[in-house]
Amino acid sequence: MRYLGIDIGSSFIKGAVLDTDALRLSHIERVDAPPLVSGLDPMFREIEPEALAQCVRGVLERLHDNAPDAAGVLMCSQLHGMVLCDEKGSALTRFITWQDQRALKPQRDSGESCFDEIERIISREERLKLGNERVPGVPLNYLFWFARQRAFRRGHALRPACAFTCFHRTHSIGTRGDLGSAQQSSTSKLKWPDLLDWMF
């Protein structure tokens, strides 16, 4: 059985046809990831979400040309990268990469960073549950920063790259898109962007 595999990284988008019976990779691709948006605050690391989706779509379509019998799509994405979406899955922000440092930026009202504020309000037990080693570029800090900017509303969701690129143009956005960074899509025909019948 063959699958289309894709890794959405911050430097490269990599893909291959995965043959699970022969344990072999073929038609390996590696293309540059879209560049970071220039002219932003030096602590911000963002990519245009549509550019990311188009890049992923191009790799998937080429892989599918070489494996039209593929049983599904396996995806993983860069560590902690996220885009804030509305209830329909449309992007409200650019894609924020794991390198983003906005959580360390002092807030205008208090002078305290979101990172330091979270450190102050969480308990020792909560810190242990969070892995005991907090870093700036994680979704918890993005959510806190958006809340402080009053940019986060009920129904909004942070989506990892693989969920956003697969769901941002479909008509059915549901809790299936709110999963981790590794996802599997099963489809007999790759009709981008309608990757249907998700299995987890």
C-alpha positions as CSV (number, residue, x, y, z in Angstrom):
1,M,0.0,0.0,0.0
2,R,1.3,3.5,-0.9
3,Y,0.8,6.8,0.9
4,L,1.7,10.4,0.2
5,G,3.9,11.7,3.0
6,I,4.6,15.3,3.6
7,D,6.6,17.2,6.3
8,I,5.7,20.9,6.6
9,G,8.9,22.4,8.0
10,S,10.1,26.0,8.7
11,S,12.9,25.7,6.1
12,F,11.7,23.1,3.7
13,I,8.5,21.4,2.6
14,K,9.5,17.7,2.1
15,G,7.5,14.9,0.6
16,A,7.7,11.4,-0.7
17,V,5.6,8.4,-1.8
18,L,5.7,5.9,1.0
19,D,5.4,2.2,0.2
20,T,4.5,0.5,3.4
21,D,4.7,-3.0,1.9
22,A,8.2,-2.6,0.4
23,L,9.3,-0.2,3.2
24,R,10.6,2.1,0.6
25,L,10.5,5.9,-0.2
26,S,10.3,7.1,-3.8
27,H,9.7,10.4,-5.7
28,I,11.3,12.4,-2.9
29,E,10.8,16.1,-3.0
30,R,12.2,19.0,-1.1
31,V,11.2,22.6,-1.8
32,D,11.9,25.8,0.1
33,A,9.3,26.9,2.6
34,P,7.7,30.3,1.9
35,P,9.9,33.1,3.3
36,L,9.2,34.9,6.6
37,V,7.3,38.1,6.1
38,S,9.7,41.0,6.1
39,G,9.4,44.3,7.9
40,L,7.8,42.9,11.1
41,D,8.8,43.5,14.7
42,P,12.1,41.6,15.1
43,M,10.5,39.3,17.6
44,F,7.8,38.2,15.2
45,R,8.3,35.2,12.9
46,E,5.4,34.9,10.4
47,I,4.6,33.3,7.1
48,E,1.8,34.1,4.8
49,P,-0.7,31.2,5.3
50,E,-1.9,31.1,1.7
51,A,1.7,30.9,0.4
52,L,2.2,27.9,2.8
53,A,-1.0,26.2,1.6
54,Q,0.0,26.7,-2.1
55,C,3.4,25.2,-1.5
56,V,2.0,22.2,0.3
57,R,-0.6,21.8,-2.4
58,G,2.0,21.8,-5.2
59,V,4.1,19.1,-3.5
60,L,1.0,16.9,-2.8
61,E,-0.2,17.2,-6.4
62,R,3.2,16.2,-7.8
63,L,3.4,13.3,-5.5
64,H,-0.1,12.2,-6.5
65,D,0.8,12.4,-10.2
66,N,3.4,9.7,-9.4
67,A,1.1,7.6,-7.1
68,P,-2.5,8.0,-8.2
69,D,-3.3,4.8,-6.3
70,A,-2.2,6.3,-3.0
71,A,-4.4,5.2,-0.1
72,G,-4.1,8.4,1.9
73,V,-1.9,11.3,3.0
74,L,0.3,11.3,6.0
75,M,1.4,14.8,7.3
76,C,3.5,16.3,10.1
77,S,4.3,19.9,10.6
78,Q,6.9,22.1,12.3
79,L,7.1,22.2,16.0
80,H,4.5,24.5,17.6
81,G,3.8,26.5,14.4
82,M,0.2,27.8,14.4
83,V,-2.3,30.1,12.6
84,L,-5.3,31.6,14.3
85,C,-8.5,30.7,12.5
86,D,-12.2,31.6,12.7
87,E,-15.1,29.3,13.1
88,K,-14.9,28.4,9.4
89,G,-11.2,27.6,9.4
90,S,-10.2,30.8,7.6
91,A,-7.0,32.4,8.6
92,L,-7.2,35.4,10.8
93,T,-3.5,35.8,11.2
94,R,-0.4,34.9,9.4
95,F,1.2,31.5,10.2
96,I,3.3,32.0,13.4
97,T,6.4,29.8,13.4
98,W,8.0,28.1,16.4
99,Q,10.8,30.7,16.3
100,D,8.4,33.5,17.3
101,Q,9.4,35.4,20.4
102,R,6.5,37.8,20.8
103,A,5.7,36.3,24.2
104,L,8.9,37.9,25.5
105,K,7.8,41.4,24.4
106,P,6.8,43.7,27.3
107,Q,3.1,44.7,27.3
108,R,2.3,48.4,27.0
109,D,0.0,48.5,30.0
110,S,2.0,46.5,32.5
111,G,5.5,46.4,31.1
112,E,5.5,42.6,31.8
113,S,5.8,40.1,29.0
114,C,3.2,37.4,28.5
115,F,5.8,34.8,29.2
116,D,6.6,36.3,32.6
117,E,2.9,36.8,33.4
118,I,2.2,33.1,32.7
119,E,5.3,32.2,34.8
120,R,3.9,34.3,37.7
121,I,0.3,32.8,37.7
122,I,0.9,29.1,37.1
123,S,1.6,26.8,40.0
124,R,4.5,24.4,40.4
125,E,2.2,21.5,39.7
126,E,0.9,23.2,36.5
127,R,4.5,23.8,35.4
128,L,5.3,20.2,35.8
129,K,2.3,19.2,33.7
130,L,3.5,21.7,31.0
131,G,6.8,19.8,30.8
132,N,8.7,21.8,33.4
133,E,10.6,23.8,30.8
134,R,8.7,26.7,29.3
135,V,9.9,28.3,26.0
136,P,8.5,31.3,24.2
137,G,7.4,29.8,20.9
138,V,4.5,27.5,22.0
139,P,0.8,27.7,21.5
140,L,0.0,28.6,25.1
141,N,2.0,31.8,24.8
142,Y,0.4,32.6,21.4
143,L,-3.1,32.2,22.9
144,F,-2.2,34.4,25.9
145,W,-0.7,37.1,23.7
146,F,-3.8,37.1,21.4
147,A,-6.0,37.3,24.5
148,R,-4.0,40.3,25.8
149,Q,-4.4,41.9,22.3
150,R,-8.1,41.2,22.4
151,A,-7.7,39.3,19.1
152,F,-9.0,36.0,20.4
153,R,-12.8,35.4,20.5
154,R,-15.1,32.4,21.3
155,G,-15.0,30.0,18.3
156,H,-11.5,31.0,17.2
157,A,-8.9,28.2,17.2
158,L,-5.1,27.8,16.7
159,R,-4.4,25.3,14.0
160,P,-1.1,23.6,13.2
161,A,0.2,23.8,9.7
162,C,-1.1,20.4,8.5
163,A,-4.6,21.0,9.8
164,F,-4.8,24.5,8.3
165,T,-3.4,23.5,4.9
166,C,-5.9,20.6,4.6
167,F,-9.0,22.3,6.0
168,H,-8.6,26.0,5.1
169,R,-10.6,25.7,1.9
170,T,-13.0,22.8,2.8
171,H,-16.6,23.3,3.7
172,S,-16.6,21.2,6.8
173,I,-14.5,22.5,9.6
174,G,-14.9,20.7,12.8
175,T,-13.0,19.3,15.8
176,R,-11.2,16.9,13.5
177,G,-8.9,19.9,12.6
178,D,-8.0,20.6,16.2
179,L,-5.6,17.8,16.5
180,G,-1.8,17.4,17.0
181,S,0.9,17.8,14.4
182,A,0.6,14.3,12.9
183,Q,-2.5,13.5,10.9
184,Q,-3.6,10.9,8.3
185,S,-6.0,11.5,5.5
186,S,-7.6,8.6,3.6
187,T,-9.0,9.3,0.1
188,S,-9.3,7.3,-3.1
189,K,-8.8,10.5,-5.2
190,L,-6.7,13.5,-4.2
191,K,-8.9,16.4,-5.1
192,W,-7.2,19.3,-3.5
193,P,-8.2,21.0,-1.3
194,D,-11.1,18.6,-0.6
195,L,-9.1,16.0,1.4
196,L,-12.0,14.0,2.8
197,D,-12.8,11.1,5.1
198,W,-10.1,11.8,7.7
199,M,-9.0,8.9,9.9
200,F,-7.1,9.2,13.1
